[in-house]
Amino acid sequence: MSLSTWPTSVLVSGATGFIGRPLVRALVAQGCEVGALVLPGEPVTGLDGVRRFEGDLTVAESVQAAVMAFRPRAVMHLAAVGMASARSSPVELCQVNVMGTLHLLEAVREAASVERLVCVGSSYEYGARRADDGLDPFSPYSASKVAAWAFARAAFNAWGAPVVWARPFQVYGPGQHPAALVPAAMRAACAGEDFPMTRGEQQRDFIYIDDVVGGLMAALRAPDLEGRVLDLGTGTLHRLCDV
């Protein structure tokens, strides 16, 4: 199935993050009523025209209350403990990335208003392999994302969860954490400073933030995507030393 028009209402978890902010702005520009699912006390500054809903992904009742209060036609799930987070112990990764996704799936099922749920995974689910070689999680973070995807896929098989799983590759652009490779290298270059790194022979598929947002917006409406995985990349590898 697909949404014949842009959904009238979209709930976004992770709305204040690197990808979440430009995604929310794109949704608002399309005329969608956007709700931001944020932790209790978390502000949504800089996101005009957005309704704020408090919810903790690790608490099922909290997530369900937020979804039931808004009853959106679509949900975009970006919130997660990231790979570089100081909080990313295996236990917390499971609590947020795996159980949080499960809680959101169950809330979507109970609300019965959601026609499309787009979950954002990670290219790290593939490990060091090519995407067509299958999954090979190499870290607690990537393992948590694979587990979350497995439960999302199981929900699609079990009760028809309208879920689409998107895996962005190496995203870069405005708003990225300053410690990430591209902004850190640019800052060093502009300052005329050395940039310590390995030989940089590792290869990555770099994709600009606006292209990722465009891919996620397409995933919201494209037909017959339920239960499928979308890889968001350019298809071209670049060595880190060439970046």
C-alpha positions as CSV (number, residue, x, y, z in Angstrom):
1,M,0.0,0.0,0.0
2,S,1.0,3.7,-0.1
3,L,-0.3,6.9,1.2
4,S,-2.1,8.7,-1.7
5,T,-1.3,12.1,-0.2
6,W,1.2,13.3,2.4
7,P,0.0,12.0,5.8
8,T,-1.9,14.6,7.7
9,S,0.0,13.8,10.9
10,V,3.4,12.3,11.5
11,L,5.0,11.5,14.8
12,V,8.8,11.7,14.8
13,S,11.1,10.2,17.4
14,G,14.6,11.6,17.5
15,A,13.1,14.8,16.1
16,T,15.9,17.0,17.6
17,G,18.8,14.9,16.2
18,F,21.1,15.4,13.2
19,I,18.7,13.7,10.8
20,G,15.5,14.4,12.7
21,R,15.7,18.2,12.5
22,P,15.8,18.6,8.7
23,L,13.3,15.8,8.4
24,V,10.8,17.5,10.6
25,R,11.3,20.8,8.6
26,A,10.7,18.9,5.4
27,L,7.5,17.3,6.8
28,V,6.2,20.7,8.0
29,A,7.0,22.2,4.6
30,Q,4.8,19.5,3.0
31,G,1.9,20.6,5.3
32,C,2.0,17.7,7.7
33,E,1.1,18.2,11.3
34,V,4.2,17.0,13.1
35,G,4.6,15.7,16.6
36,A,8.0,15.3,18.2
37,L,8.3,12.4,20.6
38,V,10.9,13.6,23.1
39,L,12.2,12.7,26.6
40,P,10.5,14.4,29.5
41,G,11.9,17.9,29.8
42,E,13.7,17.8,26.4
43,P,13.1,21.1,24.5
44,V,12.2,21.3,20.8
45,T,13.7,24.7,20.2
46,G,14.2,25.7,16.6
47,L,11.4,23.4,15.3
48,D,8.6,25.8,14.6
49,G,5.0,24.5,14.2
50,V,5.8,21.2,15.9
51,R,3.7,19.6,18.7
52,R,5.6,18.2,21.6
53,F,4.8,14.8,23.1
54,E,6.8,13.4,26.0
55,G,7.7,9.8,26.1
56,D,10.5,7.5,27.2
57,L,11.2,4.7,24.7
58,T,12.3,2.4,27.5
59,V,8.8,2.6,29.1
60,A,6.1,1.0,27.1
61,E,3.2,2.9,28.8
62,S,5.0,6.2,28.1
63,V,5.3,5.5,24.4
64,Q,1.8,4.2,24.1
65,A,0.4,7.3,25.9
66,A,2.2,9.6,23.4
67,V,1.0,7.7,20.4
68,M,-2.6,7.4,21.6
69,A,-2.7,11.2,22.4
70,F,-1.6,12.1,18.9
71,R,-3.0,9.2,16.8
72,P,-0.7,10.0,13.8
73,R,-1.2,8.5,10.4
74,A,2.5,7.9,10.1
75,V,5.5,7.5,12.4
76,M,9.2,8.0,11.7
77,H,11.4,6.4,14.3
78,L,14.9,7.8,14.5
79,A,15.6,8.0,18.2
80,A,18.4,5.7,19.3
81,V,21.5,5.4,21.4
82,G,24.3,5.9,18.8
83,M,27.5,4.1,18.1
84,A,29.7,6.9,19.4
85,S,27.6,7.7,22.5
86,A,29.3,7.5,25.9
87,R,26.1,5.9,27.1
88,S,26.3,3.0,24.7
89,S,26.7,0.0,27.0
90,P,25.2,-3.2,25.6
91,V,22.4,-3.1,28.2
92,E,21.4,0.4,27.4
93,L,21.6,-0.2,23.7
94,C,19.2,-3.1,24.1
95,Q,16.9,-1.0,26.3
96,V,16.6,1.9,23.9
97,N,17.3,0.6,20.4
98,V,15.7,-2.8,20.7
99,M,13.0,-2.5,23.4
100,G,12.3,1.1,22.3
101,T,11.5,-0.1,18.8
102,L,9.3,-2.9,20.3
103,H,7.4,-0.5,22.4
104,L,6.8,1.8,19.5
105,L,5.6,-1.2,17.3
106,E,3.1,-2.2,20.0
107,A,1.9,1.4,20.4
108,V,1.4,1.6,16.7
109,R,-0.6,-1.6,16.8
110,E,-2.8,-0.4,19.6
111,A,-3.4,3.0,18.1
112,A,-4.6,1.5,14.8
113,S,-4.3,4.9,13.0
114,V,-0.8,4.5,11.6
115,E,-0.5,3.6,7.9
116,R,3.3,3.7,7.6
117,L,6.0,3.3,10.2
118,V,9.5,4.2,8.9
119,C,12.3,3.0,11.2
120,V,15.9,4.2,10.7
121,G,18.5,1.6,11.2
122,S,22.2,1.8,10.1
123,S,24.6,0.6,7.4
124,Y,26.7,-0.8,10.3
125,E,24.2,-3.7,10.4
126,Y,26.2,-5.0,7.4
127,G,29.5,-4.8,9.3
128,A,32.4,-4.8,6.9
129,R,30.4,-6.6,4.2
130,R,28.7,-5.2,1.1
131,A,25.0,-4.8,1.6
132,D,24.2,-7.7,-0.7
133,D,26.4,-10.0,1.3
134,G,24.0,-10.0,4.3
135,L,24.1,-8.8,7.9
136,D,27.3,-9.1,10.0
137,P,27.0,-6.9,13.1
138,F,30.5,-6.2,14.6
139,S,29.7,-4.1,17.6
140,P,27.0,-3.9,20.3
141,Y,25.5,-0.9,18.5
142,S,25.2,-2.7,15.2
143,A,23.9,-5.8,16.9
144,S,21.2,-3.8,18.6
145,K,20.1,-2.4,15.3
146,V,20.0,-5.8,13.7
147,A,17.9,-7.1,16.6
148,A,15.5,-4.2,16.3
149,W,15.1,-4.8,12.6
150,A,14.4,-8.5,13.3
151,F,11.6,-7.6,15.6
152,A,10.2,-5.1,13.1
153,R,10.3,-7.7,10.4
154,A,8.6,-10.2,12.7
155,A,5.9,-7.7,13.5
156,F,5.3,-7.3,9.8
157,N,5.0,-11.1,9.4
158,A,2.9,-11.6,12.5
159,W,0.3,-8.8,12.3
160,G,1.1,-6.8,9.2
161,A,2.9,-4.0,10.9
162,P,3.2,-1.2,8.2
163,V,7.0,-1.0,8.8
164,V,9.7,0.1,6.4
165,W,13.4,-0.2,7.6
166,A,15.8,2.4,6.2
167,R,19.6,2.0,6.5
168,P,21.5,5.2,5.8
169,F,25.2,4.9,5.0
170,Q,27.8,7.5,6.0
171,V,25.7,10.6,6.5
172,Y,27.3,14.0,6.6
173,G,26.1,17.6,6.4
174,P,25.1,20.6,8.5
175,G,24.2,19.9,12.1
176,Q,26.4,16.8,12.4
177,H,28.3,16.3,15.7
178,P,31.6,18.2,15.5
179,A,33.6,15.1,16.4
180,A,32.4,13.3,13.3
181,L,35.0,12.7,10.5
182,V,33.8,15.3,7.9
183,P,33.2,18.3,10.2
184,A,36.4,17.5,12.2
185,A,38.5,17.3,9.0
186,M,36.9,20.5,7.6
187,R,37.6,22.4,10.9
188,A,41.2,21.3,10.9
189,A,41.7,22.2,7.2
190,C,40.2,25.7,7.8
191,A,42.4,26.3,10.8
192,G,45.5,25.0,9.0
193,E,46.0,22.3,11.6
194,D,47.2,18.7,11.4
195,F,44.4,16.1,11.3
196,P,45.7,12.9,13.0
197,M,44.2,9.7,11.5
198,T,45.0,6.3,10.2
199,R,46.2,5.7,6.6
200,G,42.6,6.2,5.7
201,E,42.3,3.2,3.3
202,Q,38.9,2.3,4.7
203,Q,36.1,2.9,2.2
204,R,32.7,4.4,3.0
205,D,29.7,5.4,1.0
206,F,29.1,9.1,1.9
207,I,25.7,10.5,1.5
208,Y,24.6,14.1,2.1
209,I,22.0,14.8,4.8
210,D,19.5,16.3,2.4
211,D,19.6,13.2,0.3
212,V,18.9,11.0,3.3
213,V,15.9,13.2,4.2
214,G,14.7,12.9,0.6
215,G,15.0,9.1,0.9
216,L,13.0,9.0,4.2
217,M,10.3,11.3,2.7
218,A,10.0,8.9,-0.2
219,A,9.8,5.9,2.2
220,L,6.8,7.6,3.8
221,R,4.7,7.4,0.6
222,A,6.2,4.9,-1.9
223,P,3.9,1.9,-2.6
224,D,4.3,-1.6,-1.4
225,L,7.3,-1.1,0.9
226,E,6.0,-2.7,4.1
227,G,8.3,-5.3,5.4
228,R,11.2,-4.2,3.2
229,V,14.6,-2.6,3.8
230,L,15.8,0.5,2.0
231,D,19.5,1.2,1.8
232,L,20.1,5.0,1.6
233,G,23.5,5.6,-0.1
234,T,25.0,6.8,-3.3
235,G,26.4,3.4,-4.4
236,T,29.9,4.9,-4.6
237,L,32.7,4.2,-2.2
238,H,35.4,6.7,-1.2
239,R,38.6,6.2,0.8
240,L,38.7,8.2,4.0
241,C,42.1,9.6,3.0
242,D,40.5,11.0,-0.1
243,V,37.7,12.8,1.8
